[in-house]
Amino acid sequence: QVQLVESGGGLVQAGGSLRLSCAASGTGFRINAMGWYRQAPGKQRDLVAVVTSGGSTNYLDSVKGRFTISRDNAKKTVYLQMTSLKPEDTAVYYCKVDALIFDGIYTKAYWGKGTLVTVSS
């Protein structure tokens, strides 16, 4: 019912910028919160940033002031603008969408396949 397509990952030098995008498509649902997670090798998957349906945002402490999450409801897309990137930001970044499914009236989380962000020194 919900399909996610991520883009924007890549290799950048420390201090550089990247912009990640995640677009949702399908029918029979309403998107609630949208967020980005990241996972480095040997580490757990952590929440990086989230934006609610009302537009409220929350960030991982280590990215505050450097990353900005936003959403375009018409395009069903969430973005993560990353600036002043550091080597410790290197990870696979995953898009997550929380959706209300109309047939049955239930909520479900959908995950993107992930996009690799590598920041070199």
C-alpha positions as CSV (number, residue, x, y, z in Angstrom):
1,Q,0.0,0.0,0.0
2,V,2.9,2.3,0.7
3,Q,6.1,2.4,-1.4
4,L,9.2,4.5,-0.5
5,V,11.9,5.7,-2.9
6,E,15.1,7.2,-1.4
7,S,17.7,9.3,-3.1
8,G,20.6,11.6,-2.3
9,G,23.3,9.5,-0.7
10,G,26.9,9.6,-1.7
11,L,30.5,10.4,-0.8
12,V,31.5,13.8,0.4
13,Q,34.4,15.4,2.2
14,A,34.1,16.6,5.8
15,G,32.4,20.0,5.9
16,G,30.4,19.2,2.8
17,S,26.6,18.9,2.3
18,L,24.1,16.4,1.1
19,R,20.3,16.4,0.7
20,L,18.4,13.2,1.1
21,S,14.9,12.7,-0.3
22,C,12.3,10.0,0.4
23,A,9.0,9.9,-1.6
24,A,6.0,7.9,-0.7
25,S,3.4,6.6,-3.1
26,G,0.3,4.4,-3.1
27,T,-3.3,4.7,-2.1
28,G,-5.5,4.0,0.8
29,F,-3.4,5.7,3.5
30,R,-2.6,8.9,5.3
31,I,1.0,9.7,6.3
32,N,1.6,10.7,9.9
33,A,5.1,11.1,11.1
34,M,8.1,10.9,8.7
35,G,11.7,10.5,9.8
36,W,15.3,9.5,9.1
37,Y,17.3,6.9,10.9
38,R,20.9,5.9,10.5
39,Q,23.0,2.8,11.2
40,A,26.8,2.5,11.2
41,P,28.5,-0.9,11.1
42,G,28.3,-2.6,14.4
43,K,26.0,0.0,15.8
44,Q,22.3,0.2,16.5
45,R,19.9,2.1,14.3
46,D,19.3,5.5,15.7
47,L,16.7,8.1,15.0
48,V,18.3,11.2,13.4
49,A,15.3,13.4,12.8
50,V,11.5,13.3,12.7
51,V,8.8,15.6,11.5
52,T,5.2,15.1,12.6
53,S,2.0,15.6,10.6
54,G,1.7,19.0,12.4
55,G,5.2,20.1,11.4
56,S,6.9,19.6,14.8
57,T,10.5,18.4,14.5
58,N,13.0,16.6,16.8
59,Y,16.7,15.9,16.2
60,L,19.5,13.7,17.5
61,D,21.6,16.0,19.7
62,S,24.7,15.5,17.7
63,V,23.1,16.8,14.5
64,K,21.3,19.8,15.9
65,G,22.2,22.9,14.0
66,R,23.6,21.0,11.1
67,F,20.7,18.9,9.8
68,T,17.2,20.1,8.8
69,I,14.3,17.8,8.2
70,S,11.3,19.0,6.2
71,R,8.3,17.6,4.3
72,D,6.2,18.4,1.3
73,N,2.8,16.9,1.9
74,A,1.6,17.5,-1.7
75,K,4.6,15.4,-2.9
76,K,4.4,13.0,0.0
77,T,8.1,13.5,0.4
78,V,10.4,14.0,3.4
79,Y,13.9,15.6,3.1
80,L,17.0,15.7,5.2
81,Q,19.4,18.6,4.5
82,M,22.8,17.8,5.9
83,T,25.5,20.4,6.2
84,S,28.9,20.6,8.0
85,L,29.1,16.9,7.6
86,K,31.6,15.0,9.8
87,P,33.2,11.6,9.4
88,E,31.1,10.3,12.3
89,D,28.0,11.0,10.2
90,T,29.0,8.1,8.0
91,A,26.2,5.5,8.0
92,V,23.4,4.0,6.0
93,Y,20.4,6.3,6.3
94,Y,16.9,4.9,6.3
95,C,13.6,6.7,5.6
96,K,10.7,5.7,7.8
97,V,7.1,6.6,7.3
98,D,4.3,6.0,9.8
99,A,1.0,5.6,7.9
100,L,-2.7,5.2,8.8
101,I,-4.2,2.5,6.6
102,F,-7.9,3.1,5.8
103,D,-9.0,-0.5,5.2
104,G,-9.0,-1.8,8.7
105,I,-8.0,1.5,10.3
106,Y,-4.6,0.5,11.5
107,T,-1.1,2.1,11.6
108,K,2.0,0.6,10.1
109,A,5.6,1.7,9.7
110,Y,7.3,1.5,6.3
111,W,11.0,1.6,5.7
112,G,13.1,2.5,2.8
113,K,15.9,0.3,1.6
114,G,18.6,2.7,2.9
115,T,21.1,5.0,1.2
116,L,24.8,5.1,2.1
117,V,26.3,8.4,3.2
118,T,30.1,8.4,3.5
119,V,32.0,11.4,4.9
120,S,35.8,11.4,4.3
121,S,38.4,13.3,6.4
